[in-house]
Amino acid sequence: MTNIPAHRRLHHAIRDLLARHRLAIHYWAGWISTSRSGRTVGPWPVLALHRLPNPGCTTCDGLGEVTCAGPDVDEPGYDDCHCAPFQPLAFIWLPKPPRFTRRRRPVAHDPWGPAGYSDEPPF
């Protein structure tokens, strides 16, 4: 028996099982979805089950994306290959973190605001 703790062995077992079936679990901090009624839901954090690209796929050579004609001639566009679509097979909505743990952006100082003063001309 190895000295790996039980929770780490379970983690490795789940990861190996998913890899065997070309699946992976991804955490998305701000997933936006559409409900059945057509209303936008999100952004909410989710755990999503994604299909990994097939290494033997002849369409994408195992990359999971296919080059397509984009609007700009210099830069090609990319589409998902049929072997690995971007949309998850399943996902679990997670609760948002409490408001006090989120970072707040500092308010930019407006020199021409009611509490500001500036010696510089406005041009």
C-alpha positions as CSV (number, residue, x, y, z in Angstrom):
1,M,0.0,0.0,0.0
2,T,1.3,3.5,-0.8
3,N,1.5,6.4,1.6
4,I,-0.9,8.5,-0.4
5,P,-3.8,9.8,1.7
6,A,-7.2,8.4,0.8
7,H,-8.6,11.6,-0.6
8,R,-5.7,11.9,-3.0
9,R,-6.1,8.3,-4.1
10,L,-9.8,9.0,-4.8
11,H,-8.8,12.1,-6.8
12,H,-6.3,10.1,-8.9
13,A,-8.9,7.4,-9.5
14,I,-11.5,9.8,-10.7
15,R,-9.0,11.6,-12.9
16,D,-7.8,8.3,-14.4
17,L,-11.4,7.1,-15.0
18,L,-12.3,10.4,-16.8
19,A,-9.1,10.3,-18.9
20,R,-9.8,6.8,-20.0
21,H,-13.1,8.0,-21.5
22,R,-11.7,11.3,-22.9
23,L,-13.5,13.4,-20.3
24,A,-12.3,16.3,-18.1
25,I,-13.8,18.4,-15.4
26,H,-13.2,22.2,-15.8
27,Y,-14.0,25.0,-13.4
28,W,-15.4,28.1,-15.0
29,A,-15.7,31.2,-12.8
30,G,-18.2,33.0,-15.0
31,W,-20.3,30.7,-17.1
32,I,-23.3,32.2,-18.9
33,S,-26.1,30.0,-20.1
34,T,-29.6,30.2,-21.4
35,S,-32.6,28.7,-19.7
36,R,-35.3,26.7,-21.5
37,S,-37.4,29.8,-21.6
38,G,-34.6,31.7,-23.4
39,R,-33.6,33.9,-20.4
40,T,-29.9,34.4,-19.9
41,V,-28.5,32.9,-16.7
42,G,-25.2,34.0,-15.3
43,P,-22.4,34.7,-15.0
44,W,-22.2,32.0,-12.3
45,P,-19.3,29.6,-11.4
46,V,-19.8,26.1,-12.7
47,L,-18.1,22.7,-12.7
48,A,-18.4,21.4,-16.3
49,L,-17.8,18.0,-17.8
50,H,-16.1,18.4,-21.2
51,R,-15.1,15.9,-23.8
52,L,-11.4,15.9,-24.7
53,P,-10.3,15.7,-28.3
54,N,-9.8,12.3,-29.9
55,P,-6.0,11.9,-30.5
56,G,-6.7,9.8,-33.7
57,C,-9.2,12.3,-35.2
58,T,-8.4,12.9,-38.9
59,T,-10.4,16.2,-39.0
60,C,-8.5,18.1,-36.3
61,D,-5.4,15.8,-35.8
62,G,-6.2,15.6,-32.1
63,L,-6.3,19.4,-31.4
64,G,-10.1,19.7,-31.0
65,E,-10.5,22.7,-33.3
66,V,-10.7,23.2,-37.0
67,T,-9.6,26.2,-39.1
68,C,-12.3,27.9,-41.0
69,A,-12.7,31.0,-43.1
70,G,-12.8,34.0,-40.9
71,P,-14.0,37.6,-41.6
72,D,-10.4,38.7,-41.9
73,V,-8.2,37.2,-44.6
74,D,-5.0,37.5,-42.5
75,E,-6.3,35.7,-39.5
76,P,-8.3,32.4,-39.8
77,G,-11.2,31.5,-37.6
78,Y,-11.5,28.4,-35.5
79,D,-14.5,26.1,-35.0
80,D,-15.0,23.2,-32.6
81,C,-14.3,19.7,-34.1
82,H,-17.1,17.1,-33.9
83,C,-14.8,15.0,-31.6
84,A,-14.6,17.7,-28.9
85,P,-17.4,20.3,-28.7
86,F,-16.8,23.3,-26.5
87,Q,-20.2,23.1,-24.9
88,P,-20.1,20.9,-21.8
89,L,-21.8,17.5,-21.6
90,A,-23.1,18.4,-18.2
91,F,-22.5,21.1,-15.6
92,I,-23.2,21.9,-12.0
93,W,-24.0,25.4,-11.0
94,L,-22.0,26.5,-7.9
95,P,-22.9,29.2,-5.5
96,K,-21.4,32.6,-6.0
97,P,-18.7,33.6,-3.4
98,P,-19.9,36.0,-0.8
99,R,-19.7,39.7,-1.7
100,F,-17.1,40.5,0.9
101,T,-14.6,38.1,-0.6
102,R,-14.8,39.6,-4.1
103,R,-12.2,42.1,-5.2
104,R,-13.4,45.6,-5.7
105,R,-11.9,47.9,-8.3
106,P,-10.6,51.2,-6.9
107,V,-12.7,54.1,-8.0
108,A,-10.8,56.3,-10.4
109,H,-10.2,59.8,-9.2
110,D,-11.9,62.5,-11.3
111,P,-9.9,65.7,-11.1
112,W,-12.9,67.7,-12.5
113,G,-15.5,66.1,-10.2
114,P,-17.2,68.0,-7.4
115,A,-14.5,67.2,-4.9
116,G,-11.6,67.5,-7.3
117,Y,-9.4,70.4,-8.3
118,S,-6.9,70.6,-11.2
119,D,-4.5,73.4,-12.4
120,E,-4.4,71.8,-15.9
121,P,-6.6,73.2,-18.7
122,P,-9.4,70.9,-20.0
123,F,-7.8,70.4,-23.4
